[in-house]
């Protein structure tokens, strides 16, 4: 007897979409995530910063949150800062829906 099992759409844990702060002005920031990544106006993303010392493991520290105010195109969005003070090269992340 032969039994066949098919598993479709199985996920071990929540998916995460990660990008980077690529530009910062006094009033907003731009990130390298856009419509192609599933980003939408109103999405809130967590901001992380690599605080590791030279020669040590990566140590990401949560430093704030941003909210998408405009999806510029398939690769870029403008965000407003809700908490913290993100810099260029900080990591932004959103749990996928």
C-alpha positions as CSV (number, residue, x, y, z in Angstrom):
1,X,0.0,0.0,0.0
2,X,1.3,3.4,-1.0
3,X,0.2,6.6,0.8
4,X,0.8,10.1,-0.6
5,X,0.7,13.2,1.4
6,X,0.8,16.7,0.0
7,X,1.3,19.8,2.1
8,X,0.5,23.2,0.5
9,X,1.1,26.6,2.0
10,X,2.8,25.4,5.2
11,X,4.8,27.8,7.2
12,X,7.0,27.1,10.2
13,X,6.7,30.7,11.6
14,X,5.8,34.2,10.7
15,X,7.4,35.6,7.6
16,X,9.3,38.8,7.9
17,X,9.9,41.5,5.3
18,X,13.2,43.3,5.9
19,X,14.6,46.4,4.4
20,X,16.8,49.4,5.1
21,X,16.4,53.1,5.9
22,X,18.1,54.7,2.8
23,X,17.5,58.4,3.4
24,X,16.5,60.5,6.4
25,X,15.3,64.1,6.5
26,X,14.1,66.1,9.5
27,X,10.5,65.2,8.6
28,X,10.6,61.8,7.1
29,X,12.6,58.8,6.0
30,X,12.7,56.6,2.9
31,X,13.0,52.8,3.0
32,X,13.9,50.3,0.2
33,X,10.6,48.4,0.5
34,X,7.7,49.2,-1.8
35,X,4.6,47.7,-3.5
36,X,6.5,44.7,-4.8
37,X,7.3,43.8,-1.2
38,X,3.6,44.1,-0.2
39,X,4.1,47.4,1.6
40,X,1.0,49.5,2.0
41,X,0.2,53.0,3.3
42,X,-0.5,52.7,7.0
43,X,1.8,49.7,7.6
44,X,3.9,50.0,10.8
45,X,7.5,48.6,10.7
46,X,10.0,48.0,13.6
47,X,13.4,49.7,13.3
48,X,16.5,47.9,14.4
49,X,20.2,49.0,14.7
50,X,23.3,46.8,14.6
51,X,25.0,47.7,17.9
52,X,27.7,45.1,17.7
53,X,31.3,46.0,18.3
54,X,34.0,45.3,15.7
55,X,34.8,41.6,15.6
56,X,31.7,40.4,17.6
57,X,28.4,38.9,16.5
58,X,25.6,41.0,15.2
59,X,23.6,42.5,18.0
60,X,20.4,44.2,16.7
61,X,18.7,46.6,19.1
62,X,15.2,47.8,18.7
63,X,15.3,51.5,18.4
64,X,11.8,52.5,17.2
65,X,8.9,52.3,14.8
66,X,7.9,54.0,11.5
67,X,4.6,54.1,9.6
68,X,4.3,54.1,5.8
69,X,2.8,57.4,4.5
70,X,3.5,56.9,0.8
71,X,4.4,54.0,-1.4
72,X,6.7,55.7,-4.0
73,X,7.0,52.8,-6.3
74,X,7.7,49.0,-6.4
75,X,10.9,49.4,-4.4
76,X,10.6,52.5,-2.2
77,X,8.3,54.0,0.4
78,X,8.3,57.2,2.5
79,X,7.7,56.7,6.3
80,X,7.0,58.9,9.3
81,X,8.9,58.3,12.5
82,X,6.6,57.2,15.3
83,X,9.2,56.2,17.9
84,X,13.0,56.5,18.1
85,X,15.5,58.2,15.8
86,X,16.3,56.0,12.8
87,X,19.5,56.6,10.8
88,X,20.4,55.7,7.3
89,X,21.4,51.9,7.2
90,X,19.1,51.0,10.1
91,X,17.0,47.9,9.4
92,X,13.3,48.0,9.1
93,X,11.1,45.0,9.4
94,X,7.5,44.1,9.0
95,X,5.8,40.8,9.8
96,X,4.1,39.5,6.7
97,X,0.3,39.2,6.8
